């Protein structure tokens, strides 16, 4: 427990209105979108980089854990304060500082909601491509910390592909800057890329510079309906093999389709075994050609029906269905466990088959959806954590899902991060030497292990003397 006098000092730094300490106020800040929970000793809302610097100096002096937090929509337990201490809520640093239409970049504070930035740059005919499913809720700081992806990841990449500069605060309170506003910058170590995806374990990010691109002139969206998910899997492989790179290529299985239809009632085909959702964008003539070729491949691989969005309203309906996948599955049973296994794109069908076999063998309901075009699947187990026997089967199934992903040449996470949820698998992917190297980086930048301790590493990294 933190001494109350230290919380008083924090209030002197940021102002009384920017500190929470009452037990009933702290409760909300012990969770994210996972089953994990913790309890901070206080919640601090900085509004400037100087506030963050002063908070970190105090935390370092007294070895107080600090867990930075955005909208807490994370799916890996990354913002859960399992060691108590300070929950550093960045949501009041929520200003778009600059949209530069000459050099095509934007500067934002970490509390800016991702969709707010996307909407604002769209007014200038520009696009910030990363679009997590939670983009109407999640913040830029959280997206950078977790290296979030989104539906457009196949063509445009993920958050790390757009962050070109950062202002950050080190564990001891020192403020430093990485990158810049130029599109090419190879001076020194790439500290920007090191911090993106570091989940708050290396520094606290207080300003983000991202590159923007011109918005595409045209878009065309379609939904392909399959009676057999294996045909859908083969279609994914053939689309990629053909050299087509659609902006999005999403998949939803039968369980997910019916969960979304139960929740939203938007006319999805309940009898389908799988849906593939495509969007092509760019030059109008190229879009028409690409969309026609995608339709041809879908039909050749067994699609029973193809629905093409006639206008923006129908297009939005297609993607509303996809973005509703997780919340819709979460309504089915009391507990919903979303995983983030990612495999090479050529292995999507094998991974789908593996998940279905695991579900059948353990007697579980697993709905699978995700970004099929870049191999990032989200097997989602719907269960009831009050049933101890069922949860034992769930844990075995989770182990086997990640074993399958790694066996197929995949990775533990494509966009959700490691946090608490997957730290026990890290050595399986990277081996002891790989983990030792990461541990050295952590110890060098955070020698007292106060920045989001307990995340990514199952064992506390060796600290410097």
C-alpha positions as CSV (number, residue, x, y, z in Angstrom):
1,X,0.0,0.0,0.0
2,X,1.2,3.5,-0.8
3,X,1.6,5.9,2.0
4,X,-1.2,8.6,2.0
5,X,1.5,11.3,2.1
6,X,2.8,10.1,-1.3
7,X,-0.7,10.3,-2.8
8,X,-0.9,13.9,-1.4
9,X,2.3,14.7,-3.2
10,X,0.9,13.3,-6.4
11,X,-2.2,15.6,-5.9
12,X,0.2,18.5,-5.5
13,X,1.7,17.6,-8.9
14,X,-1.4,17.2,-11.0
15,X,-4.1,18.8,-8.8
16,X,-6.6,17.3,-6.4
17,X,-9.2,16.9,-9.1
18,X,-6.8,14.7,-11.1
19,X,-6.3,12.1,-8.4
20,X,-8.6,9.3,-7.2
21,X,-8.0,7.4,-4.0
22,X,-11.4,6.3,-2.5
23,X,-11.8,2.5,-2.7
24,X,-15.1,2.8,-4.7
25,X,-13.4,5.1,-7.2
26,X,-10.4,2.7,-7.7
27,X,-12.6,-0.4,-8.4
28,X,-13.1,0.6,-12.1
29,X,-9.4,1.0,-12.7
30,X,-8.6,-2.6,-11.8
31,X,-9.9,-4.1,-15.0
32,X,-9.5,-4.1,-18.8
33,X,-11.5,-6.2,-21.3
34,X,-10.0,-9.5,-19.9
35,X,-10.8,-11.6,-16.9
36,X,-7.8,-10.2,-15.1
37,X,-8.1,-7.8,-12.2
38,X,-6.0,-5.8,-9.8
39,X,-6.4,-2.7,-7.6
40,X,-4.3,0.5,-7.8
41,X,-3.5,2.5,-4.7
42,X,-4.5,5.6,-6.6
43,X,-5.4,6.8,-10.0
44,X,-3.6,9.8,-11.4
45,X,-4.8,11.8,-14.5
46,X,-1.9,13.8,-15.9
47,X,-2.6,16.6,-18.4
48,X,0.9,17.4,-19.5
49,X,4.2,15.7,-20.2
50,X,5.6,17.7,-17.3
51,X,3.0,16.0,-15.0
52,X,4.0,12.6,-16.2
53,X,7.7,13.4,-15.7
54,X,7.1,14.6,-12.1
55,X,5.0,11.6,-11.3
56,X,7.6,9.2,-12.6
57,X,10.4,11.0,-10.6
58,X,8.4,10.4,-7.4
59,X,7.6,6.9,-8.4
60,X,11.2,6.1,-9.1
61,X,12.4,7.7,-5.9
62,X,10.0,5.6,-3.8
63,X,9.9,2.5,-6.1
64,X,6.2,2.7,-6.7
65,X,4.8,0.6,-9.6
66,X,3.2,2.7,-12.4
67,X,0.7,1.2,-14.9
68,X,-0.2,3.5,-17.7
69,X,-3.8,3.2,-18.9
70,X,-6.0,4.4,-21.8
71,X,-9.6,3.3,-22.4
72,X,-8.9,-0.1,-20.9
73,X,-10.3,-1.9,-24.0
74,X,-7.2,-4.0,-24.2
75,X,-7.5,-7.8,-24.5
76,X,-4.3,-9.0,-22.9
77,X,-4.4,-7.6,-19.3
78,X,-1.8,-5.0,-20.2
79,X,-3.4,-2.1,-18.2
80,X,-4.4,-4.2,-15.2
81,X,-2.5,-2.9,-12.1
82,X,-1.7,-6.3,-10.6
83,X,1.0,-4.9,-8.3
84,X,-1.0,-1.9,-7.0
85,X,0.7,1.5,-7.1
86,X,-0.3,4.2,-9.5
87,X,-2.7,3.7,-12.3
88,X,-1.6,6.5,-14.7
89,X,-4.8,7.3,-16.7
90,X,-3.8,9.2,-19.8
91,X,-7.3,9.9,-21.0
92,X,-7.3,13.6,-20.2
93,X,-4.3,14.2,-22.5
94,X,-6.7,14.0,-25.4
95,X,-5.8,16.8,-27.9
96,X,-5.0,16.6,-31.6
97,X,-2.0,18.9,-31.6
98,X,-1.5,19.2,-35.4
99,X,-2.7,17.9,-38.7
100,X,-0.1,18.8,-41.3
101,X,-1.4,18.5,-44.8
102,X,1.9,19.6,-46.5
103,X,4.1,16.9,-45.0
104,X,1.2,14.4,-44.2
105,X,1.5,13.8,-40.5
106,X,-0.4,14.3,-37.4
107,X,0.7,14.9,-33.8
108,X,-1.6,13.8,-31.0
109,X,-1.7,13.2,-27.3
110,X,-2.1,9.6,-26.1
111,X,-5.7,10.1,-24.9
112,X,-7.1,10.9,-28.3
113,X,-9.6,8.2,-29.4
114,X,-8.4,6.5,-32.6
115,X,-11.7,7.1,-34.4
116,X,-11.5,10.8,-33.6
117,X,-8.2,11.0,-35.4
118,X,-9.5,9.0,-38.3
119,X,-12.5,11.2,-38.6
120,X,-10.6,14.5,-38.3
121,X,-8.0,13.6,-40.9
122,X,-10.7,12.4,-43.3
123,X,-12.0,16.1,-43.4
124,X,-8.7,16.9,-45.2
125,X,-9.0,14.0,-47.6
126,X,-6.4,11.9,-45.7
127,X,-6.4,8.5,-44.0
128,X,-4.9,7.2,-40.9
129,X,-5.2,3.5,-41.7
130,X,-5.0,1.5,-38.4
131,X,-8.6,0.7,-37.4
132,X,-8.9,-1.6,-34.4
133,X,-12.4,-3.0,-33.9
134,X,-12.5,-0.9,-30.7
135,X,-11.5,2.2,-32.6
136,X,-14.5,4.2,-31.3
137,X,-13.3,3.5,-27.8
138,X,-9.6,2.8,-27.7
139,X,-7.0,5.6,-27.5
140,X,-3.9,6.3,-29.5
141,X,-1.7,5.7,-26.6
142,X,-3.1,2.3,-26.0
143,X,-3.0,1.4,-29.7
144,X,0.7,2.4,-29.8
145,X,1.5,0.5,-26.6
146,X,-0.1,-2.7,-27.9
147,X,0.8,-2.1,-31.6
148,X,-2.8,-2.5,-32.5
149,X,-3.9,-3.7,-35.9
150,X,-7.3,-3.6,-37.5
151,X,-9.4,-4.6,-40.5
152,X,-7.2,-2.7,-42.9
153,X,-4.0,-4.4,-41.8
154,X,-3.7,-6.7,-44.8
155,X,-3.0,-3.8,-47.2
156,X,-1.9,-1.0,-44.9
157,X,-0.2,-2.6,-42.0
158,X,-0.5,-2.0,-38.3
159,X,0.2,0.9,-35.8
160,X,4.0,0.5,-35.9
161,X,3.9,1.2,-39.7
162,X,2.6,4.7,-39.1
163,X,4.2,5.9,-35.9
164,X,7.2,8.1,-36.9
165,X,7.9,9.9,-33.7
166,X,7.2,9.9,-30.0
167,X,7.7,11.9,-26.9
168,X,8.1,9.7,-23.9
169,X,9.0,9.7,-20.2
170,X,11.5,7.3,-18.8
171,X,11.2,5.3,-15.6
172,X,13.3,7.9,-13.7
173,X,11.2,10.9,-15.1
174,X,13.5,12.0,-17.9
175,X,11.7,13.2,-21.0
176,X,13.1,12.1,-24.4
177,X,12.1,12.2,-28.0
178,X,12.3,9.6,-30.8
179,X,12.0,9.8,-34.5
180,X,10.6,13.0,-36.0
181,X,8.3,14.2,-38.8
182,X,10.3,13.1,-41.8
183,X,9.4,10.0,-43.7
184,X,13.0,8.7,-43.7
185,X,15.0,8.8,-40.5
186,X,17.8,6.3,-39.9
187,X,19.7,8.3,-37.3
188,X,20.8,6.1,-34.4
189,X,18.8,3.2,-32.8
190,X,15.1,3.0,-33.8
191,X,13.8,3.8,-30.4
192,X,10.4,4.6,-31.9
193,X,9.9,1.0,-33.0
194,X,11.2,-0.3,-29.7
195,X,8.5,1.6,-27.7
196,X,5.7,0.7,-30.1
197,X,4.3,-2.5,-28.7
198,X,6.2,-2.4,-25.5
199,X,3.0,-2.3,-23.5
200,X,4.1,0.5,-21.1
201,X,7.0,-1.6,-19.8
202,X,9.8,0.7,-21.1
203,X,8.4,4.3,-20.9
204,X,5.2,6.3,-20.7
205,X,4.3,7.8,-24.1
206,X,3.0,11.4,-24.0
207,X,3.0,12.5,-27.6
208,X,2.6,10.6,-30.9
209,X,3.5,11.6,-34.4
210,X,1.9,9.5,-37.1
211,X,2.2,9.6,-40.9
212,X,-1.0,10.0,-43.0
213,X,-1.7,9.0,-46.5
214,X,-4.2,10.3,-49.1
215,X,-7.6,8.7,-48.8
216,X,-8.5,6.2,-51.5
217,X,-10.7,7.6,-54.3
218,X,-13.0,4.6,-54.4
219,X,-14.1,1.6,-52.3
220,X,-16.0,-1.5,-53.1
221,X,-17.1,-4.0,-50.4
222,X,-18.6,-7.5,-50.8
223,X,-19.6,-10.4,-48.6
224,X,-19.0,-14.0,-49.9
225,X,-21.1,-16.7,-48.3
226,X,-19.8,-20.3,-48.0
227,X,-21.5,-23.5,-47.0
228,X,-18.1,-25.0,-45.8
229,X,-15.5,-23.1,-43.9
230,X,-12.8,-25.1,-45.6
231,X,-13.8,-23.5,-48.9
232,X,-13.5,-20.1,-47.3
233,X,-10.0,-21.0,-46.1
234,X,-8.9,-22.1,-49.5
235,X,-10.4,-18.8,-51.0
236,X,-8.2,-16.8,-48.7
237,X,-5.1,-18.6,-49.8
238,X,-6.0,-18.3,-53.5
239,X,-6.8,-14.6,-53.2
240,X,-3.4,-13.9,-51.7
241,X,-1.6,-16.3,-54.1
242,X,-3.2,-14.4,-57.1
243,X,-1.3,-11.3,-56.1
244,X,-4.4,-9.4,-55.0
245,X,-4.0,-7.3,-51.8
246,X,-7.5,-6.1,-50.8
247,X,-7.8,-3.5,-48.1
248,X,-9.6,-6.0,-45.9
249,X,-10.2,-9.7,-46.0
250,X,-12.1,-10.8,-42.9
251,X,-13.6,-14.1,-41.9
252,X,-16.6,-15.0,-39.6
253,X,-17.5,-18.6,-38.8
254,X,-21.0,-20.0,-38.2
255,X,-21.0,-19.5,-34.5
256,X,-19.9,-15.9,-34.9
257,X,-22.4,-15.2,-37.7
258,X,-25.3,-16.4,-35.5
259,X,-24.2,-14.6,-32.5
260,X,-24.0,-11.3,-34.5
261,X,-27.4,-12.0,-36.0
262,X,-28.9,-12.7,-32.6
263,X,-27.5,-9.4,-31.3
264,X,-27.9,-7.1,-34.4
265,X,-30.5,-8.7,-36.7
266,X,-29.0,-7.3,-39.8
267,X,-29.7,-10.1,-42.2
268,X,-26.7,-12.3,-42.0
269,X,-27.2,-15.8,-43.5
270,X,-27.6,-18.1,-40.5
271,X,-27.1,-21.2,-42.6
272,X,-23.7,-20.2,-43.8
273,X,-20.6,-22.0,-42.4
274,X,-18.4,-19.0,-43.0
275,X,-18.4,-15.5,-44.4
276,X,-15.6,-13.7,-46.1
277,X,-15.7,-9.9,-46.1
278,X,-13.6,-8.0,-48.7
279,X,-13.0,-4.4,-49.4
280,X,-11.0,-3.1,-52.4
281,X,-9.9,0.5,-52.4
282,X,-7.9,2.9,-54.6
283,X,-8.2,4.1,-58.2
284,X,-11.8,3.5,-59.4
285,X,-10.8,1.4,-62.4
286,X,-8.4,-0.7,-60.4
287,X,-11.0,-1.2,-57.7
288,X,-13.5,-2.5,-60.2
289,X,-11.0,-4.9,-61.7
290,X,-9.8,-6.2,-58.3
291,X,-13.3,-6.7,-57.0
292,X,-14.3,-8.6,-60.1
293,X,-11.3,-10.9,-59.8
294,X,-12.1,-11.5,-56.1
295,X,-15.7,-12.5,-57.0
296,X,-14.4,-14.9,-59.6
297,X,-12.1,-16.6,-57.1
298,X,-14.8,-16.8,-54.5
299,X,-17.2,-18.5,-56.9
300,X,-14.6,-20.9,-58.2
301,X,-14.0,-22.0,-54.6
302,X,-17.5,-22.7,-53.7
303,X,-19.1,-19.4,-52.6
304,X,-22.9,-20.0,-52.7
305,X,-23.7,-16.3,-52.8
306,X,-21.9,-12.9,-53.1
307,X,-23.4,-9.7,-51.9
308,X,-21.9,-6.5,-53.1
309,X,-22.5,-3.3,-51.1
310,X,-24.5,-0.9,-53.4
311,X,-23.7,2.2,-51.3
312,X,-22.0,3.5,-48.2
313,X,-24.9,2.4,-46.0
314,X,-24.7,-1.2,-47.1
315,X,-20.9,-1.1,-46.9
316,X,-21.1,0.1,-43.3
317,X,-23.6,-2.6,-42.5
318,X,-21.1,-5.2,-43.6
319,X,-18.4,-3.8,-41.3
320,X,-20.8,-3.2,-38.5
321,X,-21.4,-7.0,-38.5
322,X,-17.7,-7.7,-38.4
323,X,-16.9,-5.2,-35.6
324,X,-19.8,-6.6,-33.6
325,X,-18.3,-10.1,-33.5
326,X,-16.7,-9.9,-30.1
327,X,-19.5,-8.1,-28.2
328,X,-22.0,-10.4,-29.8
329,X,-20.2,-13.6,-28.8
330,X,-19.8,-12.1,-25.3
331,X,-23.6,-12.1,-24.9
332,X,-23.9,-15.9,-25.4
333,X,-22.5,-17.1,-22.1
334,X,-21.2,-15.3,-18.9
335,X,-17.5,-15.6,-19.9
336,X,-15.9,-14.8,-23.2
337,X,-12.1,-15.4,-23.8
338,X,-10.8,-13.9,-27.0
339,X,-7.4,-15.2,-28.3
340,X,-5.2,-13.7,-30.9
341,X,-3.3,-16.5,-32.7
342,X,-1.6,-15.5,-35.9
343,X,-0.2,-17.8,-38.6
344,X,1.3,-17.4,-42.0
345,X,-1.4,-16.6,-44.5
346,X,-0.9,-19.9,-46.3
347,X,-1.7,-21.7,-43.0
348,X,-5.1,-20.1,-42.3
349,X,-7.1,-23.2,-43.3
350,X,-4.9,-25.4,-41.2
351,X,-5.3,-23.1,-38.2
352,X,-9.1,-23.0,-38.7
353,X,-9.2,-26.8,-38.8
354,X,-7.0,-27.0,-35.7
355,X,-9.3,-24.7,-33.7
356,X,-12.4,-26.7,-34.7
357,X,-10.8,-29.9,-33.8
358,X,-9.7,-28.5,-30.4
359,X,-13.2,-27.2,-29.7
360,X,-14.7,-30.6,-30.5
361,X,-12.2,-32.6,-28.5
362,X,-12.7,-30.5,-25.4
363,X,-16.5,-30.1,-25.8
364,X,-16.3,-26.3,-26.0
365,X,-18.0,-23.6,-28.1
366,X,-15.4,-21.6,-30.0
367,X,-16.4,-18.8,-32.4
368,X,-13.6,-17.8,-34.8
369,X,-13.4,-14.5,-36.7
370,X,-10.5,-12.3,-37.6
371,X,-8.3,-10.8,-40.2
372,X,-7.9,-13.8,-42.5
373,X,-6.0,-11.9,-45.1
374,X,-3.0,-11.4,-42.8
375,X,-3.4,-14.7,-40.9
376,X,-4.6,-13.1,-37.7
377,X,-7.4,-15.2,-36.3
378,X,-9.4,-14.6,-33.1
379,X,-10.7,-17.9,-31.7
380,X,-13.2,-16.9,-29.0
381,X,-14.2,-19.3,-26.3
382,X,-17.6,-18.7,-24.8
383,X,-18.0,-20.4,-21.4
384,X,-18.9,-19.9,-17.8
385,X,-16.0,-19.3,-15.4
386,X,-18.2,-20.4,-12.5
387,X,-17.9,-24.0,-13.9
388,X,-14.5,-25.2,-12.7
389,X,-14.5,-28.3,-14.8
390,X,-15.4,-26.4,-17.9
391,X,-12.6,-23.9,-17.2
392,X,-10.1,-26.7,-16.9
393,X,-11.0,-27.7,-20.4
394,X,-10.8,-24.1,-21.5
395,X,-7.2,-23.7,-20.2
396,X,-6.2,-26.9,-22.0
397,X,-7.8,-25.7,-25.2
398,X,-6.0,-22.3,-25.0
399,X,-2.6,-24.1,-24.6
400,X,-3.4,-26.2,-27.6
401,X,-4.5,-23.2,-29.7
402,X,-1.1,-21.5,-29.2
403,X,0.8,-24.7,-29.6
404,X,-0.9,-25.1,-33.0
405,X,-0.2,-21.5,-34.0
406,X,3.5,-21.9,-33.1
407,X,3.7,-25.3,-34.8
408,X,2.4,-23.7,-38.0
409,X,5.1,-21.0,-37.9
410,X,2.9,-18.4,-36.2
411,X,3.1,-16.1,-33.3
412,X,1.3,-15.5,-30.0
413,X,-0.2,-12.2,-30.9
414,X,-0.9,-10.3,-34.1
415,X,-2.3,-7.1,-32.5
416,X,-3.5,-7.6,-28.9
417,X,-0.1,-7.8,-27.1
418,X,1.1,-10.2,-24.5
419,X,0.3,-8.5,-21.1
420,X,-0.7,-11.0,-18.6
421,X,-2.7,-13.3,-20.9
422,X,0.1,-14.8,-22.9
423,X,3.3,-14.2,-20.9
424,X,3.6,-17.9,-19.9
425,X,3.9,-18.8,-23.6
426,X,6.7,-16.3,-24.5
427,X,9.6,-18.6,-23.9
428,X,8.0,-21.2,-26.2
429,X,8.2,-18.7,-29.0
430,X,11.5,-17.0,-28.3
431,X,13.4,-19.5,-26.3
432,X,15.4,-18.7,-23.1
433,X,18.1,-16.6,-25.0
434,X,15.5,-14.5,-26.8
435,X,13.7,-13.8,-23.5
436,X,17.1,-13.0,-21.8
437,X,17.8,-10.3,-24.5
438,X,14.4,-8.7,-23.9
439,X,15.0,-8.9,-20.2
440,X,18.2,-6.9,-20.7
441,X,16.4,-4.2,-22.6
442,X,13.8,-3.9,-19.8
443,X,16.4,-3.8,-17.1
444,X,18.4,-1.2,-18.8
445,X,15.5,1.2,-19.3
446,X,13.6,0.4,-16.1
447,X,16.2,-0.8,-13.5
448,X,13.8,-0.7,-10.6
449,X,11.1,-2.6,-12.6
450,X,8.4,0.0,-11.8
451,X,6.9,0.4,-15.3
452,X,4.0,-2.0,-15.7
453,X,5.7,-4.8,-13.8
454,X,4.5,-8.4,-14.3
455,X,3.6,-7.9,-18.0
456,X,5.2,-9.7,-21.0
457,X,7.6,-11.5,-18.7
458,X,6.4,-14.4,-16.5
459,X,9.6,-14.1,-14.4
460,X,10.8,-10.7,-13.2
461,X,13.6,-9.5,-15.6
462,X,17.0,-9.4,-14.0
463,X,17.7,-5.9,-12.8
464,X,20.9,-3.9,-13.1
465,X,22.8,-3.3,-10.0
